Amino acid sequence: MSRAKTDNVAQSKYFIPTTRAEMQARRWDELDVLFVSGDAYVDHPSFGVPLLARVLEAKGWRVGIIAQPDWNDPAAFQVMGSPRLCVAISSGAMDSMVNHYTAAKKVRNDDAYTPGGRAGKRPNRAIIAYTAAVKGALKGVPVIIGGIEASLRRLAHYDYWSNKVRRSILVDSKADLLLYGMGEKALLEVVTQLDSGRRIEALTRVPGTAWLSPVALSGEQLPAFSALEHDRAAYAAAFAQVQRSGQQRLVQEYAGRYLVVNPPAPALKQQELDDIYALPFTRRPHPAYTETIPAFEQIRWSVTSHRGCQGGCAFCAISAHQGRLVQSRTPESVVAEVERIANDPEFNGTITDVGGPTANMYATSVRDLTRCQRCERESCLYPRICSNLDLDDTHAVALLRRLRNIGGVKHVYVASGIRFDLLAHQPGYRQELLHHHIGGLLKVAPEALSPGLLKHMRKPAPELFETFLHQFYATQRQLGRRCGVVPYLMAGHPGSTLGDMLNTALVLRRNHLKVEQVQEFTPTPGTLATCMYYTGIDPLRGENVAVCRDPHERRLQKALLLAHQPAQHKLVREALRRLGREDLFQQVSGTAERSGSAPSAKVRAGKRKKGKGRNPRR
Ligand code: SF4
């Protein structure tokens, strides 16, 4: 063995094994569970596959990870032999099609979850390709699929890239079982049962899983795939049916077979969540990698304080995947993790983020859980904040104070997104944030500032954004700080018209805000907005929704939000001409301001990069 290889094996004893040599170093002749991932192996709790592998390892199972194997080479899947219990497959932190293509369906030439940021290390429709490869290379081993790609494609779903309704990914992949949601509880239960000698076909009642039955079963009966494959109205009705089905078992027919989606797994208890984040993650990529992994560089010194999101924004896959109930770690658990980071010899003193899908939901709770279990609302925050939510910010404030007083920690930043409508009810958190925890810019995501469109997005009204701005600047003055606001905006969402973008541009201008980047809506699998995009119907309201599918009009929408950029002026003039409002050119483009008539805050929007999130499990 070469010197470099020997060093790698020595260092890798702290990692989950990825090769036969690393298994042998642990004196293992066989694995119990083999994970296959579309991402590089980064041993950090923000990465789903390593987290699940650590959870199983902590219970005594022998687990291995094959990261980004060549899906055309059976040998790549055989490096650690056949596992005793099962193979668990994930596309990685992102759906592979979202990872590979832009909103305009252009091929991306980078991949934040791969060494060197290079594209091409995972297949399109990774779950299907990996399952086929594993079934060929490791014959007879049960195959379980999970992660965001499997989770959000578990039922018949519209696929933007093939522009058609596809079958459940369990049917298309021919895997034996599908896990949806965050997965820890379902995976532990499945592996426990397999280890007790039960066959995979017998695992029909595990919460948080989906399976194929040869016979019809009782449960909430969804329209058969054949009935909604070409019928948009039926598809929209089925989407609404799923949203309103609560905790029921769902059944959907596929040519004489029946997809059965069991009710979701129960949320992790606080202690269970704490236990996961106390596992021995090295917070480093596997030592075999010689190049940096962009997503890792971004989240290396970040800490997840909670999961789940109450927002229910129509376009968001996070709340669809993580669930609406916020699950928070104890302050002691978060403090212990930051203390471990502070003791890392490579730590530079800055915690880059403490948060979750929405930072200011940490330790918020519900007053009456039984109300939530009966609830049919689409969002806890839209159209108004639910009276059952307890938005007490004292725990979050106390946590931030404890974290910044840990020895070796110079800065603790909150880089996760903030819900500004919640912040209005959290004066203590707002003050703490502004005083100590933002590096000059606060990221908020109004997404648009036009009432008609916000209704389709399930986002708060523009007045609430302006109220937030006034409170923000008042707190700043009180603290003697100067910070900016970064509004994240989206063009091309279902319901979005040129008029909505003009309204948004005018609110921006009125508040002296400029953005440098605008996200284009991508119809990702499984979201409410994707259903609207495909069907032209808001399925939960039964209303028709205008959908902008013309790429040029999408460009015009974007241009109105970026109207201060001279490169956009031609498109801005065209958009205003179409609206019959050419008189507003100077106002929306700010050319009047540049000639000296109005002040302009130097607020620059951050770039929403692919894989930018502090939490790649989103
Ligand atoms: S009752 Fe309120 S807090 Fe609970 S799920 Fe419904 S909207 Fe959310």
Boltz pocket constraint, residues with backbone or C-beta under 6 A from the ligand:
constraints:
  - pocket:
      binder: B
      contacts: [[A, 310], [A, 324], [A, 366], [A, 368], [A, 371], [A, 372], [A, 373], [A, 375], [A, 376], [A, 377], [A, 379], [A, 380], [A, 381], [A, 386], [A, 387], [A, 388], [A, 389]]
      max_distance: 6.0
